[in-house]
């Protein structure tokens, strides 16, 4: 499993611990608790000292690599030996063992990966049922931090449009649009347009919130990818007369840049000591851009959804068939074929 996914599942699991839960280091037996979880570290407070101690994500990744490397090594088939830990690294092993996919064997002195969710013997309180949901039906890592396992219908336009679009895509083959009827194409185009517009609106709202939480050069990763804060510079010419006077003072004839064409101004700047800010109003805006996409994680989650759909009760299929039959009967009763003659029997007819 990728460490990014492992890290976020670990943070999710730690967040599910009760605030008074006590953890202990494997050898020294020092007691501590989780004070806070952050994107790049975990803060712990030891019972025998004041303040908090930061456990850095990079160190967790190093320990993770050693555990996974040990699993791939025949000599270390039992896992990573805890006595190889530096004295100050004991809390890292304890905290990592809280992850449902890592098992700490205190008696044998090993930390290893596990195929099934496990509990840590160094935690004095059991995790609640929400932690068990950190592994999905397809075996994928738990959802990103803060994501609820309960499904509800969000009151946003893009949700309804997306459901309609999914239904339309299932009914019509979008890979062969030339073979679709005009009405089907109109429906697809309309829904695609609505989804795009509403998704862009919601995307902007999400980006505005993210801007307050992101810092430059510090990408933030989640289940499906990562984002980072980026600066975009834009410039526009100052007032035309101001630009002409500035250039004239620098020895540039007004005629050379008459009408203040931006390309001509740029050429003039190349042969003067002036800077772009002398003639341009330069502004910059903050925005969020997609930095990375975890295609493998997306495919895993998608496969989980497909598996769940495949296991739908057979009654659902039967109900769908009955609905389709009913729709066909309604269509036949309400349709009119101009080539069909209708006769009404009367008493005088033979």
N, C-alpha and C positions, 0 to 999 in steps of 0.2 A: 504494500500500500504506500502511496506517496505520503511524505512527512507532513505536507500542508494539511491534507485531510485528517491525518492522525492527530495533528496539533489541535485542530478545531474540535475534533471529537473529545480530546482530552479536556479542553477548556469547557465544553458543554457538560462533561461529566463532573468536573470540579464545581461548576456552578450549581449542580443538583445536590451537592453535599450540604448538610445542615451547617449553619454558621458556627456551631459549637463542636463540630466533628473534630476529633483528635487523630492525628497521624503520628507515626513514630518512625525513626530512622532504623534501618535493619540491624546495624551492629551496636552503635552507641545507645540506641533506645531513647533518643531525645524526642520529646513530644512537641508537636507544633500543629498549627491549624492554617488553613488557607485564608489569608487576609483579603486578597483581591486577585482577579484574573484580568489580564490585559492582553492586547494583541501580540505583544512581543515579550511578555514575561509573566511570571506568576509570583505574587508577593506572599510570603509566609511569615508567621510570627511564632517564635519559639516560646514555650512556656517558661523557660528559665532565663529569658533575657528580654529587655525592652526593645521596641521598634520592630521593623519588618526587614526581611532579607529578600532581595530580588533573585529569582531563579530565571535565568535568561533562556529565551527560546533557542538560541544557538547551541547552548549546552545540552538542552533536551534533544536537539537534532543529532548532536554528536553521540549521545548515549543511545539514541534510536538506531543510528547507523551501526554501532558496535553490536547491539542486540540482533539486528537483522543480519549482519555479517556473520555473527556466531551461528545463526540458524542455517546459513548456507555452507558452513564449514563442518566437515565430518568430525574434526577433532573436538569441536565445541557443540556437538549435537544436542547436549543437554541445555544449552543456552549460554548467556553471558554470565561469567562468574562474578558475583558481587564483591569478592575480596580484591578484584582488580580496580575497584572504584577508589579514587582519591578520597581522603577523609572528608573533605568539604562537599563531596558529590553525593553523599548518602541521601539527602532530601530529594535529589533528582530521581533516584531509583524508586523511592517511595511514591512520589507524585505520579511518575510514569506508570507505576503498577495499578493506579486507580483507573487507567484506561481499560475499557472492557476487553480489549484484544491483547493485553499484556498480562502475563502471569508471573508472580513473584513466589518462588519456592524458598521460603525462609529456612526451612530445615536443611535443604541441600545446598542453599546458597546460590541460586540461579535466578536470572531474570530472562524470560523468554516470551516469544510471541505465542499466541494461542488461537486455535481455529474457532473456539467458542467463547462467548463472553464469560469473564471470570471476575471474581471479587478480590480485593487486596486484603491479605491478612494483617496489614499494617494500618488499617482503618478501623476505628472502633464503632462505626455506625454503618449500617447497610444503606446503599443507594435506593432511592425510591423507584417506582415502576417506570418513571419517565426516562431514567437512564437506560433501561432495557430496550427502549425504542431507538437507541442510537444506531442500531444496525437495522437496515431496511429489509424488505422481503426478498430482495435480490442479493443481500449480503453486502450492500454498499455501506460506506462510512456514514455516520449520522449526519443529519442536516446541519447546515451552518448555524452558528451561534444565534440563539434567540428564535429559531424557527420552531413553531409548535407542530406536534404530531397530529393534533386535531384539525380536521378539514372543515372549513366553513366557506360559504359563498361571500367573497369580498364585494363590497358595494362600490365597485369601480367599473366604468364603461368597458374597459378593455377586456374584462373577464367574460362578460356576456358575449361580446363580439368574438372573442377567441373560441368560446364553446361553439358558437354558430359556424365559425370558420372550420373548426375541426370536423364538425358534422358534414359540412359541404365537401371537404377534402376526402372524407371517407366515402361519400356518395359518388363523387366524380373523380376521374383520374387526372390530377393536375400535371402529370408528366406528358400528357398528350392533349394539350389544349385545342389543337386544330380539329380534333375529333369530337369535341364537346358541342352541344347545342348552344345556340346564342343565349338562351335564358340561363343556362348553367354558367356560362362565361360572365354574364352580367352579375349573377349572384356572387361568384368568386371575386370579381373585381371590386364589387361594392364592399364585401366583407374585408378583403385585404386592405382596401383604403381606410375603412373604419378602424381596423386593428392598428394599422400603422399610425394614424393620427392620434388615437387614444393612447397607444403605447408610447409615442413621443411625448405626449403631455405628462404621463405618469413618470416617464424616464427623467424629464426635466425636474419634476418635484423631488424625485429620489436624489438626483444629482445635487440639487440645492441643499438638501440635508447632509449629503456626504461631504460637501465642501467644508462644512463646519467641523468635520471629524477627521479629515485627511491632512497630512503634512507633506510638504515637498520631499521627493526622493525617498518616500516611505510607502511603497505599495502595500495595500491591504488585501489579503487573500481570503477567499471564502470557498464554498464547495465547488462552484462552477467556474471560477476564474478569479481575477484580481483587478483592482483599479488603482489609479494613482492620480494625484493632483498635478495639473499641468498648467503652465502659463502661456497664453497666446497673445502676441503683440499685434496691435493694429495701429496704423498711422493715417492721418488725414492732413491735408495742407491747411496751414493757417489762413487767415484773411489774405486775399490776393494782394492788396496794397502793401500789407506788412511784409509779405514774401518778397515783392518786387523791391521794396526799400532795403531789405536785408541783403538781397543779392547785389543791388546796385552799390551798396557800401562796400561789398567785397570785390568790386571791379567787374561785375557781370552786367552787360547792357540789358536794359529792360526788354529790348526787341528779341533777345535770345530766348526769353522765357515768357513772351507775351501770351496771354491766356493761361499762363501758369499750368502748362501740361506737366503732369507728374514725371513722365519719362525725361522731359527736358530739364526739369529741376534736378533729377538724379544725375544727369550728365554734368550739370553745372557744379553739383556738390563734389564730383570727382576731381575737379581742378581748383578747388578752394579749400581753405582750412575749416570751412563751416561743417558743423555736424548736422545730422538729419533732424535733431530736435530744434535747430534754429529756424527751420522752415516748415516742419511738420508738427501737428498736434498729435502726440503719441500717447495712446492709451493701451492698457492691457486688461484683460479679463481672465478670471479663473474659471476653469471648467474641468469636468471629469472625463477622462478617456479610458477606454478599455485597454488594459495593458496585456492581458493574457487570457486565454480561454482553455480550460481543462476539458478537452474533447472526450478524453477517456471517462472522466467522471460524469459528464453529461450522458454518454452512451450507457454507462452503468445504471444511472437513475432512470433513463428512458426504458431500458430493458426491464427494470423492476416494475414500471408502470404497465408495460406490455404483459408481463407475467401475471400481474393482478387482474388485468382485463381478461386474460385467457382462462382464469379460474372463476369467472363469474358463474353463478348458479345457472343450470340449464333452463330454469324457469324464465330467466331473462330472455334467452333465445326464443323460447316458445311464445312469450308475450310479444316479442318483436315480430314473429311470424304472424301472429293473430292481428297485430296492428296493420301490417302490410296487406293482409287479406281484406281487412275492413276497409282500408284506403282504396284497394282495388274495386271492391263492391260499390263504394260511394262514387268512385270515378265512373264506373259503368252505368250507374243509375242517373248521374247528373250530366253525362256527356250526350251529345246529339250528333248523329251521323246523317248528313244530308242525303245519303243514298239509301236510307232505310225508310220504308213506308209503314205507317202505323194504321191499323184498322180496328175499329171498335165494333164488337158484335152487337146486333140489335135483334129484336124479336122477329123481324121480317127476313133476316138472313137465313139461308139454309144451313 
